[in-house]
Amino acid sequence: MTNMTIQHHLTDDLLMGYAAGTLPEAFSLVVATHLSLCDDCRARSEAYDALGGSLLGALETAELAEDSLQATLRRIAAGPPSERPRKSGALFPAPLQDYVGGDLAAVRWRPVGMGVRQAILRTDRNATARLLYIPAGAAVPDHSHRGRELTLVLQGAFRDEDGRFGPGDIEIADEAVQHTPTAEAGLPCICLAATDAPLRFRSLIPRLAQPFFRI
C-alpha cells in the first residue's frame, strides 16, 4: 500500500503480457516494481491473472511429459519478480531490492556525463534494465526510440513533452515519442528504466558514447 498519488499507469497490453509471462525480464521488473507501488494497477493485474486462470481451467486436459513438474518449478523459480511492497524506510520496493542486492546504498553507479549516473541490472538479453540518477535540473539528452522504453520514477520527478512524472509514475515511450526528460528542482530524480532497443539521439556526442554506456 502507498500514499503517493500516481498519475501515469501501466497499459493493458503490458499487464496482459506480464500476466502471461511474455514480457522481457527487464520489462517484468519495471512492471512488478510499479505494481508494488500502485493499488490501481495491482488490482487490474490480479483481474488478468484471474481471467487467465479461468481460461486455463476451461481447457481440455492433455498428457504431460515426465519432467513437466520439474520444468515448471524451474520456470517459477526464474520467473518474474513478485510485487511485494517496499520495506519501511527503504526507497526501493522489494522486487527491485532483489535485483540490486539491497537499497540505494547498494547501487554501483557509473557516470554517463552531465552529472547523470546509471547502473545496469542483470536481466536476460531481450531488454536492458537500468537505474538512472539525474541531478535536480539536469536533463537526459534529446532522443527518440527504436523500440519501447518504460521509465518508473522512484524519487524526485522529471518533466518532458508528455508532462510531469513523479514517484510511482511510469512513462511508456515508443518510436513516436521524441523527448528531453529534465529533472525537477529538489531531490535528484532516481528512475528504473527498461529498453528493448537502443535510443535514437539527435546530437553527436551522445551517439558516440552510446556503445560504451549501452543506451
N, C-alpha and C positions, 0 to 999 in steps of 0.2 A: 504494500500500500504506500501511496505517496501523496504529499500535499501540493506538489508542483502543478502548475497549470500548463498543460500540454496542448498546443495549438495545431501541430503538424503530426499526422498519424501515418501508420502503415497502410498500404493499399491492399485491396482484397487479393490481388494476384500474388503478392508477397506472403500474405497469411496463408493462402491455399498452398503455395509452394512449400512453405515451412511445415505445414501440417502433413503434406505428402512426402516430405523428405527429399525434395528435388532441388532445393537451393544449394549453391556452393557453400562450403563450410564457413567462409568469411561472411557471407550474407546471413547465414543462420545465426552466427554470433551476434551480429548487429540486431537482428530481429529479436533474439532471446533477451538481449540486454534491454532493448526498448520495452518488451513485454513485461520485464521485471519492474519497470517504472510506470507503465501506463495501464490503468484499470480498464479503460475502454477497449484498447487493442487486445488485452489479455482475454476479455470476455468474448470478443469476436473470434479470437484464435481457438478458444475452447469450443465454440459453436462449430467451427470447421472440423475440429478433432471429433466431435460427436457425430457430425454428418459422415465423416469418413468411416467411423466405427459402424454406423448403421448400414452403410453401403457394403462394407466387408461382411457384415452379418447376413446380408441378403444373397451373397454369392454361393454357388454350389460348392460342395466340398470337393477336394482334389487330393490325390495321393502326393505325399511329400518325400523328398529324398531323405536318406538315413541321417545325414548330417545337418538337416534343416534347423533343428533346435540349436545346435552349436553355432551355426552360421547366423541365426537370428540374434543370439546372445552377443556375438561379436559385434554385430551392427549396432545393437543397443548401446554397448559399451563405448563404441566410437562415434555414436550419433550426435545430433545437435545438442548444444548445451541447454540445461534446464533454465527456467525463468525464475529462479529463486531470487528474492529481494535482496537488497544490499544490507550488509551488517550495519549496526548502529555506529555512526561516526565515520563511516567509510565513504569515499567518493564513488568508487566503482561498485556496481551491482555484482552479485555473486557470479553470474556467468562470465563476466569479464575478468574478475579476480582469478578464476580458474585458469584463464589463458595467460594472464600476466604473471601469476605466481605470487599475488598479493595485491596491495592497493597502490596508490600513486607513487609511494616511495620506492616500489619495486621496479618501476618502469626504467628501461635503459634507453634514454633519449639520445638521438643523434641530430645535430644541427643540419638544416637544409637551406639556411640563408634567411636574412632579414629578421633574425630572432626566432623564426619558426623552427620547431623541432618535431621529429617523428620517431615512432618506434613501431617497426613492422612485427606483427604477431604471426606465429607459426600456424598456418592452416594449409588445406590442400591447394593444389596449383590451379584450380578453376577460377579463383579470385584471390585478391590480396586484402588483408585487414591490417589497419594501422591506427595507432593513436596519434593525434595531432595536438601540439601545444602551440597556440597562436597568441603572442603577447597582445595586450589591450592596444587597439588602434592599428595593429599590423594587418596586412592583407595577404591572402593567397593570390599569386599571380592570375590574371585574367585567363580563363580557359573554358573549353567546351569538352565534350566527351566522345569517345569512340564506342562506349558501351554504357553500362549503368553504374551509378555511384550512389551509395547510401551513406549519409553523414548524420550521426546521432550526437547531439550536444550533451556533454556530461557536466560541464561547468562553464560559467560565463555565457556569452551569447555572440552571435555574428549576424550581420545583415548582408544581403546581396540583392540581386534583381528580383528575386522571388519573395522577399520580405524579411522578417526577423525570426531567428531561430534561437530559442533559449533552452534551458535544461529540460531534457526529455523529448524535445522536438527532434523530428527526423526529416531531413531533406532528401528527396528522391530525384536525382538528375539523370538525364539521358542525352542522346545525341542532339536534341533540340534545345538544350539549355546551355547558354553562354553566361558565365557569371564571374564575379570577383568577390568572394567572401571576405568580409572585413570584420575583425573582432571589435566588439563594443568597448567603450571605456569601462574601467573597473577591473574585475578579475580577468586573468588570462583565460582565453577560450580553449577548453580541452574537449576534443571530439574523438569519437570512434568512427572510422570511415572504412568502407569496403568498395572496391572497384573490380570489375571483371574485364577491363581493358585499359590501356594507358590513356591518360588525359591528353587533350589536344591544346597546347599552349600557343598563344599568339606571339609572344616575344621570344627572341632568340636565346637569351641566357637560360631561362627555364627549360627550353627544348634541349640545349646542350647538356644540362645537368640531369635530365630525365632518366637516362640509363643507369646513372650511379645511384639515384635515390629510389629507383623502381616505382616511379609515379607516372 
